[in-house]
Amino acid sequence: MGRYTGVTLDNQVLQNPVLHNANINAGSVKFYGLTGLYGGFDTYVATVTVANGATTGKESAIGMPANFLPIAMAIQCTTAATNACSLVDVGDDADTDSYCDGIVTNDLTTTGFKGIVGCNGVRALGDITGGVQVATTTADEVEVVVSADPGATGVTLRLTFFGIRASTSTWS
């Protein structure tokens, strides 16, 4: 795509009230600026397992994109814990509550949808510290903290982040 201002919505570009076809990722809204900065609403899905005997777990590979600022997170439990525990914090290696701090989910001994929470950590739009919100400039694994040992099966969570991502180059 060339440099122009506008907004893309579901494979269409709204530019000076005229729609043009565009080849973009479905389910995202992207904004283009005259300065070459590209940004928009985007999602990122992380799957994280906390093993038996542990209270923290992280993605198996770096996945959270650089320059992504989370706004909210949907929580789904895909492998239930055998011991009572709940999701407490979500972040990265440097700060395990940098995306969501002090979450209290429903008990994770059943699978299914556990709710949507606003991201309130220091790397999230709803930062509760009163500081300036700063997206990580480098990609990293998502790490979670649960309230107790999940037991023999561990617990696996599918976390869908909704947020804003910026880039100085176009997205494929």
C-alpha positions in Angstrom: 0.0 0.0 0.0 1.2 3.5 -0.7 1.4 6.3 1.8 -2.0 8.0 2.4 -4.3 8.9 5.2 -7.4 6.8 5.9 -8.9 4.0 7.9 -9.3 0.4 6.8 -12.3 -1.6 7.9 -13.0 -5.2 7.0 -11.1 -5.2 3.7 -12.2 -1.6 2.7 -10.4 1.7 3.0 -12.3 4.8 4.0 -10.4 7.6 2.4 -11.9 11.0 1.7 -15.4 9.4 2.0 -14.6 7.0 -1.0 -14.2 3.3 -0.4 -11.4 1.5 -2.1 -10.6 -2.3 -2.0 -7.6 -3.2 0.2 -6.0 -6.5 1.1 -5.7 -6.5 4.9 -6.0 -8.9 7.8 -9.6 -9.6 8.6 -10.9 -8.4 12.0 -8.6 -5.4 12.4 -8.9 -1.7 11.9 -5.8 0.1 10.7 -5.0 3.8 10.6 -2.5 5.4 8.3 -0.8 8.8 8.8 1.1 11.2 6.6 4.3 10.6 8.6 4.5 7.0 7.7 3.3 5.7 11.0 0.8 2.9 10.6 -1.4 1.9 13.6 -4.7 0.4 14.5 -6.8 -1.9 16.6 -5.5 -5.4 16.6 -5.7 -8.7 18.5 -3.2 -11.1 19.8 -3.9 -14.6 21.1 -1.6 -16.3 23.6 -1.9 -19.8 24.9 -0.2 -20.3 28.3 0.1 -23.4 30.5 0.9 -23.4 34.2 2.3 -26.8 35.1 1.6 -29.0 38.1 3.5 -27.6 41.1 4.0 -24.1 39.6 2.1 -20.8 39.9 3.6 -19.2 36.8 3.7 -20.2 33.2 4.5 -18.5 29.9 4.1 -19.0 26.2 6.4 -21.5 24.6 7.8 -18.9 22.1 8.0 -15.1 21.8 4.6 -14.0 20.4 3.3 -10.7 21.8 4.2 -8.3 19.0 6.4 -5.3 19.6 4.6 -1.9 19.9 1.3 -3.5 21.0 -0.6 -1.7 23.7 -3.3 -4.0 25.3 -6.7 -2.5 26.2 -8.7 -5.6 27.2 -8.2 -9.3 27.5 -10.7 -12.2 27.1 -9.9 -15.3 29.2 -10.7 -18.9 28.2 -9.7 -21.9 30.1 -8.9 -24.8 27.7 -7.4 -27.3 30.2 -9.0 -27.2 33.7 -7.0 -27.3 36.9 -7.6 -30.1 39.4 -6.9 -27.8 42.3 -8.8 -24.6 43.0 -6.9 -21.6 41.6 -7.6 -18.4 39.7 -5.8 -16.1 37.3 -4.1 -13.3 39.2 -1.7 -11.5 36.9 -0.7 -11.4 33.2 2.5 -9.8 31.9 5.9 -10.6 30.4 9.3 -11.9 31.7 10.4 -8.5 33.0 7.1 -7.8 34.9 4.6 -10.6 35.3 1.7 -8.1 35.9 2.6 -5.5 33.2 -0.6 -6.2 31.2 -3.2 -7.1 33.9 -2.6 -6.7 37.6 -4.8 -8.2 40.3 -7.3 -10.1 38.2 -9.7 -12.4 40.1 -11.2 -14.8 37.6 -13.7 -17.5 38.3 -12.2 -20.7 39.6 -10.2 -22.4 36.8 -11.3 -26.0 37.7 -13.7 -25.9 34.7 -13.1 -25.1 31.1 -14.7 -22.4 29.2 -15.0 -18.6 28.9 -14.0 -16.8 32.1 -14.7 -13.2 31.1 -13.2 -10.1 29.7 -11.0 -7.8 31.8 -9.6 -4.4 31.2 -5.8 -4.3 31.0 -4.6 -2.2 33.9 -0.8 -2.9 34.1 2.1 -0.6 33.3 2.2 -1.7 29.7 -1.6 -1.4 29.2 -3.9 1.5 28.2 -5.6 1.3 31.6 -2.4 1.7 33.7 -3.5 2.0 37.4 -0.2 3.5 38.5 -0.9 6.8 36.9 2.2 6.6 34.8 2.6 7.0 31.1 1.5 3.9 29.2 4.3 2.4 27.1 3.9 -0.5 24.7 6.9 -2.9 24.7 9.2 -2.1 21.8 10.4 -5.7 21.6 8.3 -8.8 21.2 8.1 -11.1 24.3 6.3 -14.1 25.7 3.1 -13.6 27.7 3.5 -14.9 31.3 0.7 -15.6 33.8 0.5 -16.0 37.6 -2.2 -18.1 39.2 -3.3 -18.1 42.8 -2.2 -21.6 43.7 -0.7 -24.9 42.3 -3.2 -26.0 39.6 -2.7 -29.7 40.4 -2.0 -32.7 38.3 -3.4 -31.5 35.0 -1.9 -28.0 35.2 -4.1 -25.3 33.7 -4.0 -23.9 30.1 -5.4 -20.5 29.3 -6.2 -19.0 25.9 -5.9 -15.2 26.3 -7.1 -12.9 23.5 -5.7 -9.4 23.8 -7.5 -6.5 22.2 -5.3 -3.4 21.7 -3.5 -0.9 19.6 -0.4 -1.6 17.5 1.8 0.8 15.8 4.5 0.4 13.2 6.6 2.5 10.9 6.2 0.0 8.1 3.1 -1.5 6.4 1.6 -4.7 7.8 1.0 -7.8 5.7 
